[in-house]
Amino acid sequence: MRRFRLKGIAIHIHPTLWLVLAGYAMLGQIGQAVMAFSLVIAHEGAHIVAAKAQGVRVTALEISPIGGSVQCEDTFEGQRWLESSIAAAGPALNILFLLGAEILRWQGGIGAGDVWLEDFIRLNFWLAGFNLIPVLPLDGGRIARALSCAAFGFVRVTKGFAGAGCALGIGLGLLALFSWWSQAPAGEFILLSVLGLFFWLSGKREIFQARIIFLRQLTRKKEELNRKGLMAAHWLTVRPDTPLVRIVETFTPDRYAFVALEQPRFDRDQIFTETEILDGLFRQGISGTIGRLRC
C-alpha cells in the first residue's frame, strides 16, 4: 500500500486501485472512473473538514477500489452531535453536488443530454444514498448509532448496527451467487462478492472493536469530568441478579451512570456508581452480577 502525508494526514492508497483504473482504461471508461474516485475523495474530504472543524484530529485517509475511510485519533464515537455531524458531512456534500448539477441543468447551463452530467448526478445519488444505509461501517450506521446511544448504550447499539452490516454482507453474497447462477455479467458477480465480503468483515471488526473503543471512551470521560468538574448523569434500576456486563453495555460516552438495585425501600448502600460497576466487572469477570458487589 502506497503511503504519503498531506498536511499531517497519512494518505494510504491501496495498490489494487491502480489495477482497477487500468481496467477501466482498457474498457475506454477511464474518465468515468476518475470522476467516481474523485467524488469518493471529496466525500471523505468532507468528513475530514467536519472533524477538524470540531477539534477532532484526523490521522489517516485510506483509499481503495471500494471506497475511502477516514481514521481519527480522538475517540468521538457515540457522542450524539459530534459523530453524527462528522458522518453526515460526506453524504451532505454529495447531495449538494447533485442538487447543484440539477439546478444547472434546469437553468440550461448544461445540456440535458450531457453524458458526463448524467454520470455525475448518478454517482452522487448512489454515494449519498448508499452511505446513508443505517448499518456499520457506513455513514448512516454511524449517524444512527450516535442518535440512539443515549437510549440503548454504546456497546449494545454498535453490536446491533454492526450485526446489520454483517447481514447486509450475507445478502449481497447471496445476490452474487444468484447473479452467477443466472449468468449475469462477470463484473456484477465480482462487485457483489467484494461488497458482501467487505460488509461481513467490517461488521465483524466493528463488533470486535466496540468494547475496546468503549474502554477508551471511559478514560476520556473521566478526564473530561476531572477537567470540567461536572457531567450529565443517568440512572438505571436493575435486579440483583443482573449481569454486570449487561449493565456496562447500557453506558454512554457522554453521561455518567448511577445504578440502583430494585429494593422495597430506598437504601443508599444499594446505589452504585459507574466506576464501581466497572471495577466489579474486572474483579468478577463477565459472569459477575451486581448483587455480589457489596458481598
Secondary structure, DSSP 8 states (H G I E B T S, - for coil): -EEEEETTEEEEE-THHHHHHHHHHHTT-HHHHHHHHHHHHHHHHHHHHHHHHTT--EEEEEEETTEEEEEESS--TT-HHHHHHHHHHHHHHHHHHHHHHHHHHHTTSS-TT-HHHHHHHHHHHHHHHHHTSSSTTSHHHHHHHHHHHHHH-HHHHHHHHHHHHHHHHHHHHHHHHHHHHTT--HHHHHHHHHHHHHHHHHHHHHHHHHHHHHHHHHHHHHHHHHHHS---EEEEEE-TT-BHHHHHTT--TTSEEEEEE--SS--GGGEEEHHHHHHHHHHH-TT-BGGGTT-
